[in-house]
Amino acid sequence: MQNFRNIVTCGVALFAIASCTSNNEYLQKSIAAFGPKDCKPVVEQQIDRLNIERSKISKIEYLTYYISESDAGEEYNYQGWLSFNSCKGNFVVDMNKSCQIERTYLMGNCRMEDIVAQK
């Protein structure tokens, strides 16, 4: 009976690992971030998903956004800030500590029409 339990436990564990790594389209499920630059693959994937023209990107910065500090510890999220040579402003990718995108938004005078690849 003990061997059967071990086999079932191993089978469940292998299934869980396989299901986490089998979906290549959703990087956010598989990244364990220790700093903002660890979220780079998620930001890169979002650039591709939104068809942002890479030649218009002048700089990408990865930042830690501190929400609060207390005796219990720091509460923070990560951000990717894209700057462009085609407009003055930024495209921001807000992510939690696990690099899961919470929202994206434009700042300044940049519009999506200014930064996406023309078809």
N, C-alpha and C positions, 0 to 999 in steps of 0.2 A: 504493500500500500504506500509506503514511503517513496519508493521508486516512481510510482505512478504520479504522486504529488509533485515530485521533482521534475518529471517530464512535462507535466501540465504547466508548472510554473515557468520552466524554461521556454516552452512553446508560446505562452502568453507574452513573456518578455521579448522574445524574438519577433513576434507579430507587432508589438508596440514599437520596437526599434525600426522595423521595416516600414511601418506606416508613417513614421516621422520622416524618414529619409526618401520615401518614394515620390513625393510630390515636389519636383524641381521647380515648379512655377511659383511656389509660395515660400520664399526664403525666410520670411519672418518666423516661421514655425521652428526653424532649426538653428537659429543663431543664439548663442549665449554671449552677451556683450559684457565686456569688462571696462569699456570706455567708448566714447562716441565714435571713434574711427572703426570700431568693430561693426558698426551699422552701415558701413560703406556699401556692401553688396546689396542691401535693401534699397538704399538711395539710388544706386546704379540701376537696379531693376525698375524702380519707379520712373527714372529718366526714360528708359526704353519703353515702358508701358504707356507713358503719356506722349511718346514720340517727340520728346524735347530734342532739338537739334544740338548735338554736342559741339559743333563748331561755334555756336553762339555762347557757350558757357566759358566765362573767363576764369572762374575760380569756384571751387567747392570747399566749404569749411564744415567741419564736424565739431559741434559744441555740446557742452553739458549745460542744461537749463535747470537751475536750482529753483525748486518750488518753495521749499521751506527747510529750515534747520531747527532741530530741537534736541533735547536730551536723548530722545529715542533714536536720533540719527538724522541723516540728510534725506530729503525727498527730492528726487530729481528725475528728469527725462533727458533724452538726447534729441538733437536737431541736426539736420543737414541744410546748409544755406548755399544756394546756387546763385552766383552773380553772373551777369551777362554783358556782352559787348554790344548787344542790340537794343538795350534799354537800361534805364537807371532804376535799379530795384533788385529784389531777390525773390526766388521761389524757395519756400521753406517747407521742409518735411519734418513734422513733429512726430517723435516716436517715444514709446515708453522704454524702460530699462531693458526690455527684451527685444528691442528694435522693431516692435510692431507699430505700424503707422497708425497714428491717432487722427491726424488731419494733415492736409497740405494747403498752402495759401500763398498768394502773391503779395508782395509789398512794393511800395514805390509806384513808378509809372509803368511797370511791366504788365503786359497782358499776355494771355496764352497765345494769341495770334502772333506776338512778337518772338516767342521762343520755340514754338513747335516747328517741325520740319514741314516745308511746303510740299504738297503732293503734286 
